[in-house]
Amino acid sequence: MLGEPVTLTLKPAPADSGIVFRRVDMAGAPEVKVCQENWADILPRCTSLRNGDTTVSSVEHILSALGGLGVDNATVELDASEPPGLEGSAAPYVKNIQAVGLVSQDAPRKFIEVTEPFALSAGDKQLVLLPADALEVTFVYAHPQTKPQTATFKITPESYASDIAPARSFCFKDEIEALQALGIGKGASYDNVVVINAAGESSTSLRFEDEFVRHKILDLIGDLYLAGHLPKAHVLAMRTGHMFHAEFVRALDEAGHLQQAPVQKPIEVMDIYEVLPHRHPMCMVDRVIEYESKKRAVGIKNVTYNEPIFEGHFPTRPVMPGVLQIEALAQLAAWLVLRDIGGTSVLETNIHPTAIISPKATLDEGVKIGPYSLVGEDVHIGRGTVIGPHVQIEKWTTIGEECKIYFGATIGNESKDLKYGGWRSYVKIGNRNILREYVSISRSSFEEEATIVGDNNLLMNWVNLAHDTIVGNRIIMANFVSLAGHVVIEDDVRLGAHAALHQYVRVGKMAMAGGFSKIVQDIPPFALSAGQPARVRTLNRIGIRTSRINPLSQLTPEALAALKKAFRILFRSGVPLKHAVARVRETLEPTPEVEYLLKFIETSKRGIGFSQPNRTPSG
C-alpha cells in the first residue's frame, strides 16, 4: 500500500503462541499479536493491526499464506510498517514457507467450530459459517465492470498452494487516481496489480479465468485468521471485503466462538491504579487474579479483622457491608472496561457528565469531551484531542491525535447525496487539525469509502465539507468556505472566506483562491485565483513564500523563476492552453515543480479557468 522498502523474516515460535508481528525497526522491537482485539482501521482496502503505538498494515496476504498452509505459530519480523507486496499474490510466501518446511508441535490445533449456522449481513454483503468437518469456502463476487464470478474450494495446504495463493490483487482503472489521492498504492504497479479497464479487460493475462474471485478467497482466509485460527466450517461469502471480514470476526468473538484462556498472571494494585482513579482507602480492588477481555474478571479485596468498617458491622462478628461489596464489584467492572479502551481513567479522559458517549466508541488517552456533546458508535478519537461543547460526532468517524474541535461542529453526518442508501461509509480526520465553530463534514456516499481530511489543517467557522471530499495537509479555509462532493484539495492551499467549490473540482498544492470566489473549474498548483467564476490571476508568490514551514514548500530561487516563466507562457501569452503546455516543455528547462504543474493541467477533467490577456495591434 505504502511502497516502503522492507525486509521480512519468518521465524519459528512456541506452541500456542499464535502469529506475532515484530517491528525490528522500532526501539525495543515491539510486537503485535494477530488477534481480534488488535485489529485497527488504519488504511483503506487492507487489514491492519495495532498494539499501542505499534502498527502493521496490509497483513492479509501473509496471514492467508500462513493459514492456508496450516501454520499455527510463527514470528514475523519486519523493518517497516507493512509486509512486502511482492507480485500481488501469496504465492511467493507459500514458495518460501514450503522450501524451509514445517514441523509438528506438541499441542492440538485449534479451530473455530459452530454447531449451527452463524451469519452476518449488511445490505448486499453476507458472510455465513455452516457446520462442517473441514474448511471449505464459497465466494460470490460481482462488479459492474466484470462478469460475476463464483467459486468453491476445499482448503487444504495443497489446494491452497495451487488454486488460491497465485491469484493476484486487482483494481479498476477508474479507481487509481482516487487511491493515489489517499496516499496509498505507492508500491503498486502493473507488475503486481491486475488493472481492469471500463470494458472489463485486464492489463495482463490472467492466471485463472476466475482469478478475481480466487483472490477474494485469498483475502478472506487472511482476514479470518484475525481470530487466531481458521474455521472448521463451510464459509459462504457474498460481495464482502476487508472491513466486513473484520466485523464478522468481532461478531464471532462477541458470540463466544473465539474462546481465549484467562490471563493468569495477577494484576497488582499499582497497576490497577494506572487504570482506576480510586486510591486507598476507597480503592476496593487490591488484585486481579484472572480476566477475559470484554467478558469477566476475578478480583480480590484484602480485609483484616480490625478494619474500621467492622467496628459497628458488627462487633465480634465482622461482616463486609453489602454496599462496599457492590462498590468493589463496580470498581472491578470499571477496571475491565477501562483497560479495554486504552487503560485511561474517567478522570484522565475528562468527559463532561452531560456528554453522551456510545459504548462502542474508542477514546485514547487524554481525550476531553465537552458538555452536551455526542459521540456515536464505532467512533475512534486519538490521543490528546479536545472536543468542545455541543459537538456531534456521528458513527463511523475516525479523528486523529491532538485535534481541537469547537462548539457546534458536526462531524460524520450522513451524506446529502440522494443516492446514499444508509450503508457504512466513513469520515477520516488526521492529526493536529483545528475545526472551528459549526464546521460540518459529511460521510462518503459510497459503501466502505471515506471523506478524508489530512493533518495540520485549519477549518474556520461554518466551513462545510460535503461527501467524498479529500483535503490534504496544512490547508487553511476561512469562514463559510463550502466544498461540494468529490472536491480534492491538495497540500498547502488557502481558500478565502465564502469561497464555493463545485463538485469534482481539484485545487493544486500551494494554490490560493480569493474570498467569495465561485470555483467551477480546477485551480492549478501554485496559482492565485479569484472571481465569479474564479480565474487564474497570477503565480501565488506570497503564498508560496509564507507557507508554513514544510520541506515541500521551500522552493529554490531557480524553481520559483521557472514557475514564473511557465505561468507567463500558460496564462498570459494568449496561446491556447494545450499549445502553451507544449511551448513550456519546448522552451524551459524541466523542473519537478513545472512538470507537476503541466501534468495537473493535462489531467484536469473540469478544465482550468483563466482569462485571456487583452491585446492590441503591435504597430
N, C-alpha and C positions, 0 to 999 in steps of 0.2 A: 504493500500500500504506500509506504513512505519512501521506498527505494534506498534505504540506508545500507552501507556495507556491513556485512555481518558474517561471523563465523559461528557455526553451531556444532556442538559436540554432544552426542548421546551416550550416557553412561549408565551402567547397571545400578540398581537400587535394591534395598532390602525388601523382603516380602511385606505386603500390606502398607507400603509407603506411598503407593499411587504414582501419578505422574507429577513431577515438580519441575518448574522452570527456575533456573538460577541465572541472575543477571550478573555476570562476571565483570561487566564494565562499570558497575556501581560499587561504591565503598562498602566493604563488608560482604559483597556478593549476596544480596538479599534474594529470598526465594518466594515464589508464588505457586501454591499448590493448585492443581486442577480440581476444582470442586464448585458446586453451585453457588456457594456463598461468595466466591471470589470473582464471579462474572461481573463485568463492568461494561457500560455503554460508552466507549471511548472514541472509536472510529466507525463510520458507517460501512456497511457491506462487508463486515468481517466479525470475528469473535475475539473478544479481548478479556483479559484478566487483570485484577488489581489486588494488591495486598499492601495497605498503607500507601506509601509514595512509590511503590514499585509496580510497574505495569508491563504487560506483554500483550501485543496485538497480533492479529492475523494468525492465530494458532490452529485454525480449523484443519489445515491440510496435514500438519504433522500429527495432530491428535487423531485424525482419521486414519493415517497410516499405522499408528500405534494400536488403535482399537481394532482396525481391520485385520492386523496380523496377530492379534491376541496378546499384546504386550500389556501387562498389568502394572508393572513398576519400572520407572526409569527416571533419571535426572537429565534434564535438557539444559545444557549450559549454552548461553549465547551472549554476545557482546554488543547487542543493540536491542531496540525496543520491539523487534519482531523477527521471526524466523525468515530465512531466505525464501523468495518466491519461486526460485528455480525456473522450470519451464511451464509453470502454471498448473501442474498436477501433483499427485502424491507419489508418482512412480519413482522419482529419484530417492525419496525417503525409503520406500519399500526395497529398492535395489540394495541400498547400503545396509539396511537392517538385516536383510536376508544374507548378505555377504558375511556379516560377523556372526550371525546365528543367534538363537535364543536358548536359554536354559530354564529348566523347570525349578520351581521353588517349593519349599515345604509349607505350603499354605493353600487352602482351597480357593478357587476362583470365585469371585462374587459377580452376581448378575442382578439386573432389575427384573423382578418377576411380578406378573399380575395374574390374578385368578379370575378376573372378569375384565371386560373391555374398559379401557381408560382413554378419554378423548378430551381434546381442547380445540375449540373452533372460534374464528373471528372473521366475519364476512365470508369471503370465498376461500379462506385458509382453513385447513383442518389437519390435525395430526392425531392418530389413533394407535394404541397398543392393543393387540389381541393376544390372548394366551397362546403360547406355542412352546415347542421343545428346543428351538434354536432361533437365532436371529435371521429374519427374512424381511426385506424392505420392498415395498411397492410405492412408487412415486409417480404422481401425475404432474407434468409440467406444461404450462400453456402460456404463450405470449403472442400478442397480435402480429409480431414480425416473424414468427416461426410457426411451423406446423406443431400441433400438440404432440407431446411425447409421453409415453407411459412405459415403465419398465419394472420388472420384479426380479430380484436376485436373492438367493440364499447366501448369506455372508459367511464364508469360511476364509481362512488365510489364503487358500489357493484361488478361490473365485474373486476375492478382493484384489489380489495382486494382478490378475489377468483382465478382469472385467470392469473394475471400478477405478483403481489407482491411476491408470493412464489418462483418464478423462480430464480435460484442461478447463481452466477458468474461461469464461466468455463474458462479453458485454456487447451492448448495442452502440453503433457508431454515433447515434444522436445523443448518447449519454456522456461521451468523452469530455466535451467541454465543461459540462456541469461537474463532473468528477474532478477534473483538474482545478476548477474554481474552488472546490472544497479542500484543496491541498493534498488530495490522495491520488493514488495511481502513478506516483512518480517513478516507481520501479517497473511499471507496465510497459510492454511493447508488443509489436506484432509477433515477437518470438515466444512470448509466454502468455498471451491472451488471444483467444479467438474472437475477432470482431465481426459482428453481423450488421450488414447494411439494411436500409429500409426495405429492400426487396427480399430480405431473408437469406441473402448469400453470405457465406463465411469467407474470412480473409485468407484462409488456408484450408488445405484438405483435412477433413475430419478423420479422427482415428476410429470412430464408430459412427454409424448412421444416426444413432440416438445419443451422441456424446453429451449433449446438453443435459438430458435428464440423468445420465450417469454421473456427471459432475455434481448435480444437485444431491444425489445419493451420497457421494463422497463428502460433501459439506455436512449433510445431515448426520452421518456417522461421527464425524469430528465434533459436531455440536452436542450430540447426545452423550459424548464422552465427558462433557462437563459434569455429569453425575458421578464421575469417578469409575464407572463401569458401564457396560453396554446392556441393553435389554435382552432377555431371552423371551422374544415375542415377535409377532408379525407386525411390523410398523407400516402403517398406511399414511402417506403424506400427500397433501394436495396443495400446490401453489404456496409452499412455505419457504421461509428464509431464515437467516441467522437470528434476527430478533425474536421471531416467533418460536424458534427452536429453544432459545434460552428461557422464554416464558413457559414453554412446555416442561422443561427440566425443573423449573421452580415449582410448577404445579404438581409435578411428581413428588417433590420434596414435601410440599405442604400437605399432600395426601398421605404421607407416611411411607412412600415407596422407596425412599433413599435413607435407609436406617444408618445412623452414624453411632459409633461407640462413644459412650460418655467420656469426657475428659476426666481422668482420674487424678491428675496432679492437683493438689489443693491450691486454692487461691487464697493467699494470706491477707490479713487486714490492711496492710499498707497498699497492696494492690487494689483492694476494694475501695480504699479512699481515693484512688485515682479516678474512679467512676462515680461513686456516690458523694453527694455534698455533706452527708451526715458525719459528725465527729462524736467521740466519747463525751458524755455518756449516752448520747442519743442514737449512736450507730448500733443497730440491733443485729448486725451480721458480722461475726468475727472470722469466719472462714467459710469458703465454698468448697465442698469436697467432691462434687461432680456436677456437670451440667451438659445439656444438649442445646446447641444454639437454636433460639427461637421456639424452644419446646418446654424445657423443665430445668430445675436446678435444685440442689440439696445443699442447705447451709447449716451452720452451727452458730448459736449464740451461747457464749460461756457465761454461766452464773455460779455464784457461790452462796453458801448457806446464810452468810451475813450481809447479803445485798440490802441496801436501804429500802428497796421496794418491798422486802419481806417483813419489815417491822410491823406493819399493820395488815399484812396479807399472807399469812396470818401468823401471829406469834406461836412459836414452837411447831407450826405446820406450814412451812413456806410453800406458796403456790404462785407460779408466774402469772401475773394478771392477764386475763384474756385480751384486753385492749393492746398490751405490749406484744402478745403473740401475733395478733393481727398486724401490728406495725412491723414486726420482724419479717413476716411473710411478704408484706408490701415492699419493704426495702430489698428483699432478695429478688422479687419480681422486677423491681426497678433496675437493679444491677444487671439482670439478664437482658432486659430491653435496651438499656443504655449502652451496654457492651456491644450489642449487635448494630447499633447506629453509629459506632465510631468511638465509644468509650468516653463520651463527653457528658458531663452532668448538666442538669437543667440550669443550674446557676451559670455554668460556663457558656451555654448557648444563648442565654439572655432572651428567652422567649416571653413576650408580654402575655399575661394571663388572658387577655381578651383575644389573642391571635388564635386562629383555628388551623391546626396542622394535621394533615392526613397521616394516619399511622403507617401508610405506605410511602411517605416521603422520607428522604435521607438528608440529614443536616450534618455537615462536617464540623470540626472543632472551631469554636469561636464565632459561629453564625449568630446574628442578632435579628430578631423578628419584632417589629413594632406593633403598636396597638391596632386591633381590628384588621390585621392582615390575614389573608387566606392563602394557604399553601396546599395544593391539590395532591392527588395520588401520583406515584411514580415521578415525583419531582426530586431532583438532586441539587443541593446548594453547596458550593465549595467553601473551603476554609476561609474564615475571616470576612465573609460577605455580610453586608448590613442591609436589611430590608426595612424601609421606613413604615410609617403608619398607613393604613387603608390601601395597601398594595395587594393586588390579586395575581397570584402565580398559579396558573391552571395546569392541569395534568400534562405529563409527558414533556416537561421542561427541564433542561439542564442549565444551571448557572455556575460559572467558574469561581475561582478564588478572588477574594479581595475586591468584589464589586460593591457599588453603592447604588441602591435603587430607592428613589424618593417617593414622596406622598402621591397616592392615586395612580401609580403606574399599573398597567395591565399587561402581563407577560404570558404568552402561550394561549391567548384566546383563540377560539375556533375560527378557522379560515372563513372569510366572507365570500369566497368563490362559490357560486351557485352549484358547481359540480361537486363540491365537497360532500361526502356521504357519511361523515362521522367516524371514519376509520382512524387507526392510530397513526399520528404524524407528530412532528416534534418542533420545538424551538431549542436551539443550542447556542448558548452565550458563553464566550470565553472569559478570560481573566482581566481583572482591573478595569472594568467598564463602569462608567458613571451614567446612569439613566435618571434624568431629572423628572420633575413633576409631570404626571399624566402621559408619560411615554406609553405607547401601545405597540405590541409586537404580536403578530398572528402566526399560528402554526401553518405548516405546509398544507397544500391542498391534496397532495399525493400520499398514498399509503407508504409508510416507512421512510418518507423523505422529511427534510428539515428546513426551516428558516434559520439562517446562521448569522451570528454576529461574532466577529473575531475578538482581538484583545486591545485594551488601552483606547477604547472609543469614548467619546463624549456625545451623548444624545440629549439635547436641551429640551425645554418644556414642550409638551404636546407633539413631539415627533411621532410619526406613525410609520411603522414598517409592515407592509402587507405580506400576504402569504408568499413563501418561496423566495424571498429576497435573500441576497448574500452580501453581507457587509464585511469588509476586510478589517485591517488593523490601523490604529492611530487616526481615526476619522472623526471629524467634528461636524455635527449637524446642528445648526442654530434652530431657534424656536419655530415650531409649526412646519418643519420640513415633512413632506409626505412622499413616501415611496410606494408606488403601485406594485402589483405582483410581479415576481420574477426579475426585479431590478438587481443588477450586480454593481456594487461599489468597491473599487479596488483600494489599495492601501494609500494612506496619507492624503485623502480627499477632504476638501472643505466645501460644505453646502450652506449657502446663506439662508437667512430666515425666509419662511414661506415658499421656498423652492418646492416645486411639484414635479415629480418624475413619472413619466408614462410607463406602462407595462413593458418589460423586456429591455428597457434602456440599460446600457452599460456606461459607467463612468470610469475612465482610466486613472491609474495611480498619479498622485500629486497634481490632480486637476482641481479646479475651483469653479463653482457656479455662484453667481451673484444672487442677492436677495430677490425674492419674487420671480425668479426665473421659471419659465414654463419649458420643461425639458422633455421634448418628444423624440429627439434623436440622440445618438451616442455622443458623449463628450470624450475626445481623445486624451491620452495621458499628457500631463504637463501643461494642459490648456487652461486659459481663463475664459469662461463663457458667461454670458448674461443675455437677458432679453426675453421677450414673449412672442415667438418661441426663442429659446436660447440659441445663440450663435457664438462660434469661436471668435474671440476678440484678439487675443494675443497669447504669447507664452506666459505662463504663470510664474514670472521671475521671482516676485516677492514671496509667493507661497513656497516655491522650491527652497529659497534661502532660509526661510523662517520655519520650515517644517521641524517638528520635534526631533530631538537627537535620535538618529537612526542611521546605521551604515548605508542603507539603501537610498537615503535622502541626500547623502553627501556627494553631489555631483562635482566632478572636477571642472575647472575653468574650460578645458577643451570640450568636455561633454556638453556644457551649457552653451558654448559657442556653436557647436554643431546643431543643437536643438534650435537655436535662434535662426540659423540659416535654413534648416528644414521647415520651420514654421513659415518663414518668409516665402519659400517656394510653394508650400502646400496651400496656404490660405491667403496670400497677398499677391500672387503672381497673375491671377486671373485665368490660369490654366485649369481645365477640368481635373478633378481630384485624382482620377485614375492615372492621367498622364503626369500630374505633378508628383505622384509617388514614384513613377519610373524615373522622372528627372532627378529626384533626390538621390536615388540609388546610383544614377549615372555620374552625378557631379560632386557628391560628398563622400569623404572617407567614412567607411562604416563604423559606427559606434553601437554598443549594446542599447543605449537609450533611443537612438534614432531608429534602429531596427525594430525595437519594441513598439515604437510609435507607428511605424509603417505597417507592421503586422496587425496591430489593433485596427487600423483603418481598413485594411484589406479584408479582415474577418467580420467587420461590422455588419449586422443584419438590419439595423434600423437606419443606417446611413449616418453621416456626420453633418451636423448643422453648422454652416458658416456662410458669411456674406461675401460675395464677390466685391473687390475694391472698385471705387469709382475710377473711370478712365476718361481721358481727353485726347484729342489728336496730338501727336508728338510735335507737329510743326507749329 
